[in-house]
Amino acid sequence: MRNVYADLHVHIGSAGGKAVKITASRKMNLHSVLYEGAPRKGLDMVGIVDAGSILVSAEIEAMLKTGELREHPRGGMMARNGVLLIPACEVESLEGVHLIIYLPHLKSIKAYQKYMRSRVTNMALSTQKANVSVAELINLSFVLDGIFCPAHAFTPHKGVYGVWTRRLADKLGRDAGHIKALELGLSADTDMADMIGETRNYTFLSNSDAHSADNIGREYNLLRMADKNFQELRYCLENKEGRRVLANYGMDPLMGKYHRSYCTQCSTISGDEPPIFSCSNCGNEKMVMGVYDRIIEIRDQQEARHPLGRPPYKYRIPLKDLPGVGPKLKEKLLAFFFDEINILEKASIDDIARVAGENVASQIARMRVGRLPITPGGGGKYGRVKKEIARK
């Protein structure tokens, strides 16, 4: 068995010189993610969720022909540097929620595109609104031998729990049993999600949803696998044959830009007892509901009840967001320690102190065993680490 670090939700900004994900950086292309972004972070596996775009699939096909990628017999595509690409398609269903289908092979991508061709407006763009229901997408995933996963499940922006339903079983019936994985999103953690009883049936994923190179791997997963391939990933998510998710590494939910309810009228992020539906500052009733507020509203357990074997959720702040770490110091750290995961998880604190100083080393040491103090986010604004820690 081996340990594999994976971020399974990364976006491509452009392919073939044309836009793919409109909100993503144009510098984000398949080659840069696999050969620059992933190694820089320390990732062994990356899920590219725009493979349904005909521009991205054409680029994948071209890289397979040149040998920059090769298809693994058990699914997935291996880059020359050892990073495994898991192709995936993020799509918006008829219900207005975002869902991911992970696919094993190029032929699976082509079959997905054939199905979607008459159901979306533009096959070149990613995360298209499709004339397909959630139940139909679950079935499509099954037919294509894929893995189905609700994306950023609790957010007010297109999350299944955030905007669609209190319980997946209420909407999907027995089809909910085909869901094996659930993406927490940046504003939720395991303790929050496990206040909803039915989530005990799902393996949690903590992924970056990166739209820029700096955000690749801001959340990631540690997987226990026998080898790097698609089938092993499936075993991990289904907890089969000793394969499993060992840990979720994620930003503190307080850092998430949808963590607490937000008033669009007076720009106040609520600090009141959740759930908050109206602004105590100006009385506005058109709030953007926060993830924490929504979970408190729909939970059926007063506190988290974790199923047996639920992996720990470890709070991590990307280097770029730590007080005292500017671009130059980050580059110095990466030059010395090679990749960011090595710095955050493995490197000696004494060695980090020699390169970056006692303050940065102290923050990383405290982060490894607990949570740093955070000013909460909401309404599309990220939270941040309180600067007081930099002076302690």
C-alpha positions in Angstrom: 0.0 0.0 0.0 1.1 3.6 -0.6 0.0 7.0 0.5 -1.3 9.3 -2.2 -2.1 13.0 -1.9 -5.0 14.0 -4.2 -6.9 17.2 -5.1 -9.9 16.0 -7.1 -11.5 19.3 -8.2 -9.3 21.5 -10.3 -10.5 23.7 -13.2 -8.9 24.5 -16.5 -9.1 28.1 -17.7 -8.2 27.5 -21.3 -7.4 24.8 -23.9 -6.3 25.2 -27.5 -6.1 29.0 -26.8 -9.8 29.2 -26.1 -11.7 29.7 -22.8 -13.0 26.7 -21.0 -13.9 27.8 -17.4 -14.8 31.5 -17.8 -14.0 32.3 -14.1 -10.7 30.4 -14.1 -7.3 31.9 -15.0 -6.4 31.6 -18.6 -2.9 30.4 -17.4 -4.6 27.3 -16.0 -4.2 24.7 -18.8 -3.8 21.0 -18.7 0.0 21.0 -19.0 0.6 23.7 -16.4 -1.6 21.9 -13.8 0.0 18.5 -14.3 3.6 19.6 -14.8 3.8 22.8 -12.6 0.9 23.3 -10.2 0.6 19.7 -8.9 4.3 19.0 -8.3 4.7 22.5 -6.7 2.0 21.6 -4.2 3.2 18.0 -3.7 0.1 16.3 -5.2 0.3 12.8 -6.7 -3.2 12.8 -8.2 -5.3 15.6 -9.7 -8.9 15.6 -10.8 -9.5 17.9 -13.8 -13.3 18.5 -13.8 -13.5 20.1 -17.2 -12.8 17.0 -19.3 -16.3 17.2 -20.7 -15.3 20.2 -22.7 -14.4 19.2 -26.3 -11.4 21.6 -26.1 -10.0 19.9 -23.0 -10.7 16.3 -24.3 -8.9 17.3 -27.5 -5.9 18.4 -25.5 -6.0 15.2 -23.4 -6.0 13.2 -26.7 -3.1 15.2 -28.1 -1.0 14.6 -24.9 -1.8 10.9 -25.1 -0.4 10.9 -28.7 2.8 12.7 -27.7 3.3 10.5 -24.7 2.9 13.4 -22.2 0.1 11.3 -20.9 -0.6 7.6 -21.0 -3.7 5.7 -20.1 -3.5 3.4 -17.2 -5.1 0.0 -18.0 -7.2 0.4 -14.8 -8.2 3.9 -15.5 -6.7 7.4 -15.2 -3.9 9.0 -17.2 -0.3 9.1 -16.0 1.9 12.1 -16.8 5.6 11.6 -17.3 6.4 13.1 -13.9 4.2 10.6 -12.1 1.2 12.8 -11.5 -2.1 10.9 -12.2 -4.8 12.7 -14.0 -8.4 11.7 -13.1 -10.6 13.1 -15.9 -13.9 14.4 -14.6 -16.9 16.4 -15.7 -18.6 19.0 -13.5 -22.1 19.8 -14.7 -25.1 21.8 -13.5 -28.3 19.7 -13.4 -31.8 20.8 -14.1 -32.3 21.3 -10.4 -29.5 23.9 -10.4 -26.9 22.0 -8.5 -23.3 21.2 -9.4 -22.2 17.5 -9.7 -19.0 15.8 -10.7 -18.7 12.5 -12.7 -15.2 11.1 -12.5 -14.4 8.9 -15.6 -11.7 6.2 -16.2 -10.8 6.5 -19.8 -10.8 8.7 -22.9 -13.6 6.5 -24.4 -15.7 7.3 -21.3 -15.2 11.0 -21.9 -16.3 10.6 -25.5 -19.4 8.7 -24.4 -20.2 11.4 -21.9 -19.9 14.1 -24.6 -22.1 12.1 -27.0 -24.8 12.0 -24.3 -24.5 15.7 -23.5 -24.3 17.0 -27.0 -28.0 17.6 -27.3 -28.4 18.6 -23.6 -26.1 21.5 -23.2 -25.7 24.8 -25.1 -21.9 24.9 -25.6 -19.8 21.8 -25.5 -16.6 23.9 -25.3 -17.3 25.4 -21.9 -17.2 23.7 -18.5 -19.9 23.4 -15.9 -22.7 23.9 -18.4 -26.3 23.9 -17.3 -27.6 20.6 -18.7 -31.1 19.4 -19.5 -30.5 16.4 -17.2 -31.7 15.7 -13.7 -29.6 14.6 -10.8 -31.1 11.1 -11.0 -30.3 10.9 -14.7 -26.7 11.9 -14.0 -26.3 9.3 -11.4 -27.5 6.7 -13.9 -25.1 8.1 -16.6 -22.2 7.8 -14.1 -23.2 4.2 -13.5 -23.4 3.4 -17.2 -20.0 5.0 -17.9 -18.3 3.1 -15.0 -17.7 6.5 -13.4 -17.8 7.8 -9.9 -20.6 10.3 -9.0 -20.0 13.1 -6.4 -22.0 16.2 -5.5 -19.7 19.2 -5.6 -19.3 21.7 -2.8 -22.4 20.1 -1.3 -23.3 22.7 1.3 -22.7 26.0 -0.4 -25.5 28.5 -1.2 -24.0 28.5 -4.7 -25.2 25.3 -6.4 -24.7 22.9 -3.5 -27.2 20.0 -3.2 -27.7 20.6 0.5 -27.2 24.3 0.2 -30.0 25.1 -2.3 -31.8 21.9 -3.2 -32.8 19.6 -0.4 -32.5 18.8 3.3 -31.9 15.1 2.5 -30.7 13.5 -0.7 -32.8 10.4 0.1 -36.0 12.6 0.0 -35.3 13.6 -3.6 -33.6 10.5 -4.9 -35.0 7.6 -3.0 -32.9 4.5 -3.6 -30.7 6.3 -6.2 -29.1 8.1 -3.3 -27.5 4.7 -2.4 -25.4 5.0 -5.6 -23.6 8.0 -4.2 -20.4 7.0 -2.6 -18.6 10.4 -2.2 -19.5 13.9 -1.1 -17.4 17.0 -1.5 -17.4 19.1 1.6 -16.5 22.5 0.0 -14.3 25.2 1.5 -16.9 26.4 4.1 -17.6 23.0 5.7 -15.7 20.3 7.6 -16.4 16.8 8.8 -17.9 17.9 12.2 -20.4 20.1 10.4 -21.4 17.6 7.7 -21.8 14.7 10.2 -24.6 16.6 12.0 -26.8 15.3 9.1 -27.4 11.6 9.7 -27.5 10.4 6.1 -24.0 11.7 5.4 -22.6 8.7 7.3 -23.2 6.8 4.0 -20.7 8.9 2.1 -16.9 9.2 2.0 -16.0 12.9 2.4 -13.6 14.6 0.0 -11.8 17.9 0.6 -10.9 19.5 -2.7 -9.6 22.9 -3.8 -12.1 23.8 -6.6 -9.1 25.8 -7.8 -9.6 28.4 -10.5 -6.0 29.7 -10.3 -2.6 28.1 -9.9 -2.1 29.5 -6.4 -5.2 27.7 -5.2 -4.3 24.2 -6.5 -4.2 21.9 -3.5 -5.6 24.5 -1.0 -7.6 21.4 0.2 -6.5 17.8 -0.5 -7.0 14.2 0.6 -4.6 11.6 1.8 -5.5 8.2 0.2 -4.3 4.7 1.0 -4.0 2.8 -2.3 -2.0 -0.2 -3.7 -1.3 1.8 -6.9 -2.2 5.1 -8.6 -5.1 4.4 -10.9 -8.9 5.1 -11.3 -9.9 1.7 -9.9 -7.9 2.2 -6.8 -9.6 5.5 -6.3 -12.9 3.8 -6.5 -11.9 1.3 -3.9 -10.7 4.2 -1.6 -14.1 5.9 -1.9 -15.9 2.7 -1.2 -13.5 1.5 1.6 -12.8 -1.7 -0.2 -9.9 -4.2 0.3 -8.0 -2.0 2.7 -8.1 1.1 0.5 -9.5 4.2 2.2 -9.3 7.9 2.7 -6.8 8.3 5.5 -7.4 12.0 6.1 -9.0 15.1 4.7 -6.8 18.3 4.8 -8.9 21.4 4.4 -9.1 25.1 5.1 -10.7 26.0 8.4 -14.4 26.4 7.4 -14.2 29.9 9.0 -12.0 30.8 6.0 -14.7 29.9 3.5 -16.3 32.7 1.6 -19.8 31.2 2.4 -19.3 30.2 6.0 -21.7 32.6 7.7 -24.9 34.3 6.4 -24.2 37.6 4.7 -26.3 40.8 4.3 -26.3 42.0 0.7 -27.7 45.4 1.8 -25.3 46.5 4.5 -22.4 44.0 3.8 -22.5 42.5 7.2 -21.2 39.0 7.9 -23.4 37.6 10.7 -21.9 36.8 14.0 -25.2 35.9 15.6 -26.3 32.5 16.7 -27.2 30.4 13.6 -29.2 29.9 11.6 -29.6 33.6 10.5 -32.3 34.5 7.9 -32.5 38.3 8.4 -29.9 40.9 9.2 -29.8 42.1 12.8 -28.0 45.2 11.7 -30.4 46.6 9.0 -33.3 44.2 9.0 -32.7 43.0 5.4 -34.4 39.6 4.8 -32.6 38.9 1.6 -29.5 37.2 3.1 -27.0 35.0 1.4 -27.3 32.0 3.7 -24.0 30.7 5.1 -23.0 27.1 5.0 -22.9 26.9 8.8 -26.3 28.5 9.1 -27.8 26.1 6.5 -26.3 23.0 8.2 -27.7 24.2 11.6 -31.1 24.7 9.9 -31.3 21.3 8.3 -29.4 19.1 10.8 -31.1 16.2 12.5 -28.4 15.7 15.1 -27.4 18.3 17.7 -23.7 17.4 17.3 -21.6 15.4 14.9 -21.9 11.6 15.0 -19.1 10.2 13.0 -19.5 6.7 11.5 -16.9 4.1 12.3 -13.7 4.8 10.4 -14.5 8.4 9.4 -11.1 10.0 8.6 -9.9 12.9 10.6 -10.3 16.4 9.2 -7.0 18.3 9.6 -7.2 22.1 9.4 -4.7 23.7 7.0 -4.0 27.2 5.7 -2.2 27.5 2.4 1.3 29.1 2.7 0.2 32.2 0.8 -2.5 32.9 3.5 -0.2 32.6 6.5 0.7 36.0 8.1 4.3 36.8 7.4 4.6 34.6 4.3 4.9 36.8 1.2 5.7 35.7 -2.3 9.5 35.9 -1.8 9.5 33.9 1.4 7.1 31.3 -0.1 9.5 30.9 -3.0 12.4 30.5 -0.6 10.6 27.8 1.3 9.7 25.9 -1.8 13.2 26.1 -3.1 14.4 24.5 0.2 11.6 22.0 0.8 10.6 21.3 -2.8 6.7 21.4 -2.4 4.1 22.9 -0.1 2.7 19.6 1.3 6.2 18.7 2.5 6.3 22.1 4.3 2.9 21.8 5.8 3.0 18.1 6.8 6.5 16.7 7.0 9.4 19.1 7.3 11.1 19.6 10.6 9.8 22.7 12.4 13.4 23.5 13.3 14.4 23.5 9.6 11.4 25.6 8.8 12.4 28.1 11.5 15.9 28.3 10.0 14.5 29.2 6.6 11.4 31.3 7.5 11.9 32.4 11.1 10.3 31.4 14.4 6.9 33.0 13.8 6.1 31.1 10.5 7.5 27.9 12.0 5.3 28.4 15.1 2.2 28.9 13.0 2.8 25.7 11.0 3.5 23.8 14.2 0.3 25.0 15.8 -1.6 24.3 12.6 -0.5 20.7 12.5 -2.1 19.9 15.8 -5.1 22.3 15.9 -6.7 25.4 14.5 -5.4 28.9 14.0 -7.6 31.9 15.0 -9.7 33.0 12.1 -11.7 36.1 11.2 -14.7 34.4 9.5 -15.7 34.7 5.9 -19.1 35.1 4.2 -21.0 36.6 1.3 -18.2 35.8 -1.2 -15.4 37.1 1.0 -12.8 34.7 2.3 -11.9 34.6 6.0 -8.4 35.2 7.1 -5.9 34.2 9.8 -5.9 36.8 12.6 -2.8 38.8 12.5 -2.4 38.7 16.3 -0.9 35.2 15.9 2.0 36.7 14.0 3.1 38.6 17.1 2.8 35.7 19.6 
